[in-house]
Amino acid sequence: MSYSFFAYLSRLKLIRRWSLMRNTQPENDAEHSLQVAMIAHALAVLARDRYGRSVNPEHVLTLAVYHDATEVMTGDLPTPVKYWSEELRGAYRRLESISADRLLSLLPEEMRSAFDPCLNQRPGPERDLVRAADKISAYIKCLEEQRAGNHEFDYAAENIRRALDGLSLPEVQDFIRDFLPSFSMTLDELNHPSSEA
């Protein structure tokens, strides 16, 4: 018997993000998920090693890899639509749950329990870190678009930055302080950093 779970997930590269906005550089769910995974892992390492919190960076990394997996069936619903009303939010959560169950059914029975926590992520500190990484990734996208002269992302950048500043996770603020400035650098600046750093 053949299982199509991973074939479906390979189509994340076909799911376009920011679909209602003009983009200078298109972004898809696969590349977004990789960036979120790297950021979430870094946040978890900071939380554990700098702040003594009990989180497992490898588990956080795994959750981040799969955080948008259900969108391979639902598509990436634009934020203004998804959060328009509580009724729409609830309907979208139900649709995500149905999509997660459908994806799980595409795995051999003995693998489903291992993948269920990845597709049906439960509240907790690990999911909080993934959600923070998701916001950071979205903010980075806004910065990149602004740097390219695209003002379409100005409002989103403001709102996302405000949300990030409101998070009570010190590792998020550390990441913003320590790593975010380099996202505004040119390749030459990255290759030849200032001695003042």
BELPE-V340112 format. One line per field, one symbol per residue. ss: DSSP state (H for helix, E for strand, C for the rest). phi: phi as a letter, one per 40 degrees, with the letter a starting at -180 (. if undefined). burial: + if it has 9 or more other ideal C-beta (glycine too) atoms within 8 Angstrom, else -. A space follows every 50 residues. Layout:
ss=???
phi=???
burial=???
This chain:
ss=CCCCHHHHHHHHHHCECCCCCCCCCCCEHHHHHHHHHHHHHHHHHHHHHC CCCCCCHHHHHHHHHCCCCCHHHHCCCCHHHHCCCHHHHHHHHHHHHHHH HHHHCCCCHHHHHHHHHHHCCCCCHHHHHHHHHHHHHHHHHHHHHHHCCC HHHHHHHHHHHHHHHCCCCHHHHHHHHHCHHHHHCCHHHHHCCCCCC
phi=.bbbdccccccdcccccfccbcbcbdbbcccccccccccccccccccccc bgccbbdcccdcdcdccbdcccbcgccddccdbcacccdccccccccccc cccdccbddccccccdcccbccdicccdccccccccccccdcccccccgc cdcdccdcccccccccccbdcccccdccbcdccccccccccbccccc
burial=----+--++-+++-++++----+---+++++++++++-++++++++++-+ +---+-+-++++++++++++++++-+-+---+-----++--+--+++-++ -+++-++----+--+++++-+---++++++-+++++++++++++++---+ --++-++--++-++--+-+-++++++--++--+-----++-------
